[in-house]
Amino acid sequence: MPRADRLTTLISRFTLKVLPAPLDEATLVVTSGDDDGPSKAVFLPRQCGFDIAPGRVLVAALVDWGGISNPLVSALPPVIEVDLTRDAETMAIAQLMKTEIAAQRCGAASVVNRLGEVLVVRILRGQIEAGSTRPGVLAGLSDPRISRAIVAIHDRPGRNWRNEDLADLAGLSRSRFAEMFLTAVGEPPAAYLRKWRLTLARQDVEKGHRVDAIARRYGYGSPEGFTRAFRKQFGALPITLRPKPSA
């Protein structure tokens, strides 16, 4: 069975932006080595600001990827360091970012954003491949069987997923799948599905989508049932989070 794409849906639902920023507002830096070229990338998924000598910083950027509402961001370790000297391709991306920021030519901000996206995706790939000892979606995505179920939930949140459907995708018995999912992710499949649906639903509410349409989109039997679940999760009615009409 081909490996499921574990990042594309997360990137599409939580738009990834990488923008140059002052060091005290940055969440991603590239630092230099003895030869003044890129040596290390450091990413802080959930905070900003670095205690690094400015002279060593080649690139400083703010990564915006949905904050803690993004399940992968909340599962990442607080500090991620990547040795660029062991990865020539990622080092080349970092070098291009440095060149674009220094040159400030037309379109530099767009180029830095695109290169930054590639750099962050490569960092995230490494984290998924390395796995995690802490329960969460990172550990789940690192498991080749459980990840197929998680990706299916991410890709088709409105489907009436049953444990046996997800177990079939994972190639496991229902009991073994439920046990492995709980161990890796830290909650049962149904709970993860519910949180994912409501996370996406909140995005749609804040864009101004109709409550009845959102309820159908994410598999709720009625707008009332969706509203109850939404209020329980977020402590507010959907209608209170919709954008106000322009005057």
KOLSE-661957 format. One record per residue (C-alpha): x, y, z; residue in three letters; residue number from 1. Coordinates in steps of 0.1 Angstrom, whole numbers, plus 5000, padded with zeros to 4 digits. Layout:
KOLSE-661957
<<X; Y; Z>; "ALA"; NUM>
...
***
This chain:
KOLSE-661957
<<5000; 5000; 5000>; "MET"; 1>
<<5014; 5034; 4991>; "PRO"; 2>
<<5024; 5057; 5019>; "ARG"; 3>
<<4998; 5084; 5027>; "ALA"; 4>
<<5008; 5120; 5025>; "ASP"; 5>
<<5010; 5131; 5061>; "ARG"; 6>
<<5015; 5168; 5056>; "LEU"; 7>
<<4996; 5182; 5026>; "THR"; 8>
<<4961; 5184; 5042>; "THR"; 9>
<<4975; 5200; 5073>; "LEU"; 10>
<<4994; 5226; 5052>; "ILE"; 11>
<<4963; 5233; 5031>; "SER"; 12>
<<4940; 5237; 5062>; "ARG"; 13>
<<4965; 5258; 5082>; "PHE"; 14>
<<4981; 5281; 5057>; "THR"; 15>
<<5019; 5281; 5062>; "LEU"; 16>
<<5035; 5315; 5060>; "LYS"; 17>
<<5072; 5323; 5067>; "VAL"; 18>
<<5080; 5360; 5069>; "LEU"; 19>
<<5113; 5378; 5078>; "PRO"; 20>
<<5111; 5391; 5114>; "ALA"; 21>
<<5133; 5407; 5140>; "PRO"; 22>
<<5152; 5382; 5162>; "LEU"; 23>
<<5130; 5389; 5192>; "ASP"; 24>
<<5098; 5381; 5172>; "GLU"; 25>
<<5112; 5352; 5152>; "ALA"; 26>
<<5103; 5315; 5155>; "THR"; 27>
<<5128; 5302; 5130>; "LEU"; 28>
<<5165; 5311; 5126>; "VAL"; 29>
<<5194; 5299; 5105>; "VAL"; 30>
<<5228; 5304; 5122>; "THR"; 31>
<<5263; 5304; 5107>; "SER"; 32>
<<5292; 5280; 5113>; "GLY"; 33>
<<5329; 5287; 5112>; "ASP"; 34>
<<5328; 5293; 5074>; "ASP"; 35>
<<5300; 5319; 5077>; "ASP"; 36>
<<5277; 5296; 5058>; "GLY"; 37>
<<5244; 5281; 5071>; "PRO"; 38>
<<5252; 5256; 5098>; "SER"; 39>
<<5220; 5251; 5119>; "LYS"; 40>
<<5183; 5258; 5117>; "ALA"; 41>
<<5164; 5262; 5149>; "VAL"; 42>
<<5125; 5263; 5150>; "PHE"; 43>
<<5104; 5272; 5180>; "LEU"; 44>
<<5068; 5260; 5171>; "PRO"; 45>
<<5050; 5276; 5200>; "ARG"; 46>
<<5069; 5307; 5210>; "GLN"; 47>
<<5090; 5335; 5196>; "CYS"; 48>
<<5123; 5351; 5205>; "GLY"; 49>
<<5159; 5337; 5205>; "PHE"; 50>
<<5188; 5342; 5229>; "ASP"; 51>
<<5214; 5341; 5201>; "ILE"; 52>
<<5242; 5365; 5192>; "ALA"; 53>
<<5228; 5385; 5162>; "PRO"; 54>
<<5262; 5382; 5144>; "GLY"; 55>
<<5256; 5345; 5140>; "ARG"; 56>
<<5221; 5348; 5126>; "VAL"; 57>
<<5218; 5345; 5088>; "LEU"; 58>
<<5180; 5343; 5087>; "VAL"; 59>
<<5153; 5352; 5112>; "ALA"; 60>
<<5117; 5346; 5103>; "ALA"; 61>
<<5083; 5342; 5119>; "LEU"; 62>
<<5065; 5310; 5110>; "VAL"; 63>
<<5027; 5312; 5111>; "ASP"; 64>
<<5010; 5278; 5108>; "TRP"; 65>
<<4978; 5280; 5128>; "GLY"; 66>
<<4992; 5280; 5163>; "GLY"; 67>
<<4980; 5255; 5188>; "ILE"; 68>
<<4948; 5249; 5169>; "SER"; 69>
<<4970; 5229; 5145>; "ASN"; 70>
<<4973; 5195; 5160>; "PRO"; 71>
<<5008; 5189; 5147>; "LEU"; 72>
<<5021; 5222; 5160>; "VAL"; 73>
<<5008; 5214; 5195>; "SER"; 74>
<<5025; 5179; 5193>; "ALA"; 75>
<<5060; 5192; 5182>; "LEU"; 76>
<<5088; 5195; 5208>; "PRO"; 77>
<<5093; 5231; 5220>; "PRO"; 78>
<<5127; 5234; 5203>; "VAL"; 79>
<<5137; 5217; 5170>; "ILE"; 80>
<<5173; 5219; 5159>; "GLU"; 81>
<<5185; 5207; 5125>; "VAL"; 82>
<<5222; 5203; 5116>; "ASP"; 83>
<<5223; 5217; 5081>; "LEU"; 84>
<<5259; 5204; 5075>; "THR"; 85>
<<5243; 5169; 5073>; "ARG"; 86>
<<5218; 5179; 5047>; "ASP"; 87>
<<5231; 5197; 5016>; "ALA"; 88>
<<5197; 5203; 5000>; "GLU"; 89>
<<5182; 5219; 5031>; "THR"; 90>
<<5214; 5239; 5035>; "MET"; 91>
<<5211; 5252; 5000>; "ALA"; 92>
<<5175; 5264; 5007>; "ILE"; 93>
<<5187; 5282; 5038>; "ALA"; 94>
<<5215; 5298; 5018>; "GLN"; 95>
<<5190; 5310; 4992>; "LEU"; 96>
<<5169; 5325; 5019>; "MET"; 97>
<<5199; 5344; 5033>; "LYS"; 98>
<<5208; 5357; 4998>; "THR"; 99>
<<5172; 5369; 4991>; "GLU"; 100>
<<5169; 5387; 5025>; "ILE"; 101>
<<5203; 5404; 5020>; "ALA"; 102>
<<5197; 5415; 4984>; "ALA"; 103>
<<5162; 5428; 4989>; "GLN"; 104>
<<5154; 5426; 4952>; "ARG"; 105>
<<5119; 5428; 4937>; "CYS"; 106>
<<5097; 5400; 4950>; "GLY"; 107>
<<5121; 5390; 4978>; "ALA"; 108>
<<5094; 5387; 5004>; "ALA"; 109>
<<5075; 5362; 4982>; "SER"; 110>
<<5106; 5342; 4975>; "VAL"; 111>
<<5116; 5341; 5011>; "VAL"; 112>
<<5081; 5329; 5020>; "ASN"; 113>
<<5082; 5301; 4994>; "ARG"; 114>
<<5117; 5290; 5004>; "LEU"; 115>
<<5108; 5292; 5041>; "GLY"; 116>
<<5078; 5270; 5034>; "GLU"; 117>
<<5101; 5244; 5019>; "VAL"; 118>
<<5125; 5247; 5048>; "LEU"; 119>
<<5098; 5242; 5074>; "VAL"; 120>
<<5082; 5212; 5055>; "VAL"; 121>
<<5116; 5195; 5054>; "ARG"; 122>
<<5120; 5202; 5091>; "ILE"; 123>
<<5086; 5187; 5098>; "LEU"; 124>
<<5093; 5156; 5076>; "ARG"; 125>
<<5123; 5150; 5098>; "GLY"; 126>
<<5103; 5152; 5129>; "GLN"; 127>
<<5077; 5128; 5116>; "ILE"; 128>
<<5103; 5103; 5105>; "GLU"; 129>
<<5121; 5106; 5139>; "ALA"; 130>
<<5088; 5100; 5157>; "GLY"; 131>
<<5080; 5110; 5193>; "SER"; 132>
<<5079; 5092; 5227>; "THR"; 133>
<<5051; 5115; 5238>; "ARG"; 134>
<<5016; 5106; 5228>; "PRO"; 135>
<<5001; 5130; 5202>; "GLY"; 136>
<<4995; 5133; 5165>; "VAL"; 137>
<<5033; 5135; 5158>; "LEU"; 138>
<<5037; 5100; 5173>; "ALA"; 139>
<<5006; 5088; 5153>; "GLY"; 140>
<<5018; 5102; 5120>; "LEU"; 141>
<<5052; 5085; 5126>; "SER"; 142>
<<5036; 5051; 5128>; "ASP"; 143>
<<5032; 5037; 5092>; "PRO"; 144>
<<4999; 5020; 5101>; "ARG"; 145>
<<4982; 5045; 5124>; "ILE"; 146>
<<4992; 5073; 5101>; "SER"; 147>
<<4970; 5059; 5073>; "ARG"; 148>
<<4940; 5063; 5096>; "ALA"; 149>
<<4949; 5098; 5108>; "ILE"; 150>
<<4955; 5110; 5072>; "VAL"; 151>
<<4920; 5095; 5062>; "ALA"; 152>
<<4904; 5115; 5091>; "ILE"; 153>
<<4923; 5147; 5080>; "HIS"; 154>
<<4913; 5142; 5043>; "ASP"; 155>
<<4877; 5132; 5048>; "ARG"; 156>
<<4864; 5146; 5081>; "PRO"; 157>
<<4828; 5145; 5071>; "GLY"; 158>
<<4827; 5108; 5065>; "ARG"; 159>
<<4810; 5086; 5092>; "ASN"; 160>
<<4843; 5069; 5102>; "TRP"; 161>
<<4839; 5037; 5123>; "ARG"; 162>
<<4868; 5020; 5141>; "ASN"; 163>
<<4865; 4991; 5118>; "GLU"; 164>
<<4869; 5013; 5087>; "ASP"; 165>
<<4900; 5029; 5101>; "LEU"; 166>
<<4914; 4996; 5113>; "ALA"; 167>
<<4910; 4982; 5078>; "ASP"; 168>
<<4930; 5012; 5064>; "LEU"; 169>
<<4957; 5005; 5090>; "ALA"; 170>
<<4958; 4968; 5082>; "GLY"; 171>
<<4950; 4959; 5119>; "LEU"; 172>
<<4923; 4942; 5138>; "SER"; 173>
<<4897; 4966; 5154>; "ARG"; 174>
<<4909; 4959; 5189>; "SER"; 175>
<<4946; 4961; 5180>; "ARG"; 176>
<<4940; 4993; 5161>; "PHE"; 177>
<<4921; 5010; 5189>; "ALA"; 178>
<<4949; 5000; 5214>; "GLU"; 179>
<<4977; 5013; 5191>; "MET"; 180>
<<4958; 5045; 5182>; "PHE"; 181>
<<4952; 5053; 5219>; "LEU"; 182>
<<4988; 5046; 5228>; "THR"; 183>
<<5003; 5067; 5200>; "ALA"; 184>
<<4978; 5096; 5199>; "VAL"; 185>
<<4967; 5097; 5235>; "GLY"; 186>
<<4930; 5096; 5228>; "GLU"; 187>
<<4906; 5072; 5209>; "PRO"; 188>
<<4900; 5076; 5172>; "PRO"; 189>
<<4864; 5090; 5177>; "ALA"; 190>
<<4877; 5117; 5201>; "ALA"; 191>
<<4905; 5127; 5176>; "TYR"; 192>
<<4879; 5128; 5148>; "LEU"; 193>
<<4856; 5150; 5168>; "ARG"; 194>
<<4883; 5175; 5177>; "LYS"; 195>
<<4895; 5176; 5141>; "TRP"; 196>
<<4860; 5182; 5128>; "ARG"; 197>
<<4854; 5210; 5153>; "LEU"; 198>
<<4888; 5226; 5146>; "THR"; 199>
<<4879; 5228; 5109>; "LEU"; 200>
<<4843; 5239; 5117>; "ALA"; 201>
<<4856; 5268; 5137>; "ARG"; 202>
<<4877; 5279; 5108>; "GLN"; 203>
<<4846; 5278; 5086>; "ASP"; 204>
<<4825; 5297; 5112>; "VAL"; 205>
<<4851; 5324; 5114>; "GLU"; 206>
<<4850; 5327; 5076>; "LYS"; 207>
<<4813; 5334; 5077>; "GLY"; 208>
<<4800; 5300; 5065>; "HIS"; 209>
<<4764; 5291; 5073>; "ARG"; 210>
<<4760; 5268; 5104>; "VAL"; 211>
<<4737; 5243; 5086>; "ASP"; 212>
<<4762; 5240; 5058>; "ALA"; 213>
<<4791; 5234; 5082>; "ILE"; 214>
<<4770; 5208; 5102>; "ALA"; 215>
<<4764; 5188; 5070>; "ARG"; 216>
<<4801; 5192; 5058>; "ARG"; 217>
<<4814; 5176; 5090>; "TYR"; 218>
<<4789; 5148; 5095>; "GLY"; 219>
<<4766; 5162; 5121>; "TYR"; 220>
<<4730; 5151; 5119>; "GLY"; 221>
<<4716; 5185; 5125>; "SER"; 222>
<<4726; 5221; 5131>; "PRO"; 223>
<<4714; 5218; 5167>; "GLU"; 224>
<<4737; 5188; 5173>; "GLY"; 225>
<<4766; 5206; 5158>; "PHE"; 226>
<<4759; 5238; 5178>; "THR"; 227>
<<4759; 5217; 5211>; "ARG"; 228>
<<4792; 5201; 5202>; "ALA"; 229>
<<4807; 5234; 5192>; "PHE"; 230>
<<4797; 5251; 5224>; "ARG"; 231>
<<4810; 5222; 5245>; "LYS"; 232>
<<4844; 5224; 5228>; "GLN"; 233>
<<4848; 5262; 5225>; "PHE"; 234>
<<4825; 5276; 5252>; "GLY"; 235>
<<4807; 5298; 5227>; "ALA"; 236>
<<4779; 5295; 5201>; "LEU"; 237>
<<4790; 5294; 5165>; "PRO"; 238>
<<4770; 5325; 5157>; "ILE"; 239>
<<4790; 5346; 5181>; "THR"; 240>
<<4822; 5338; 5163>; "LEU"; 241>
<<4810; 5346; 5128>; "ARG"; 242>
<<4824; 5378; 5113>; "PRO"; 243>
<<4802; 5409; 5119>; "LYS"; 244>
<<4786; 5424; 5087>; "PRO"; 245>
<<4802; 5455; 5074>; "SER"; 246>
<<4785; 5487; 5083>; "ALA"; 247>
***
